[in-house]
């Protein structure tokens, strides 16, 4: 079964565009708030999509689909390292992204947004690389 990464790529492109526009926006203008909100939304969607897609990529390595389906986010990424889909450093960054999201998910205030914005340049690169890695696992 081929894994479709189109939505992940589209979300990553949307995040990259929103982040680019955010960098140009005046913090006192409404545009800044809109672009920041778009960045946070795409950040969260990409995290969820990455886990779902990696689960699909891992299914050939497990005895059953159910064994993969019960894996939690951290185990999905750690197994992706074990099966050479991603490297250990990349895995640790994804776990950090997820921890950042989980530790502040109840607080969508300025602190959460600003903490997340600091992660975005590397996150965008990692999301693109993950889509490429999943595409390679299709072959």
ABEGO torsion letter per residue (X at the ends): XBBBAAAAAAAAAAAAAAAAAAAABBAABAAAAAAAAAAAAAAAAAAAAAAAAAAAAAAAABABAAAAAABBAAAAAAAAAAAGABBAAAAAAAAAAAAAAAAAAABABAAAAAAAAAAAAAAAAAAAAAAAAAAAAAX
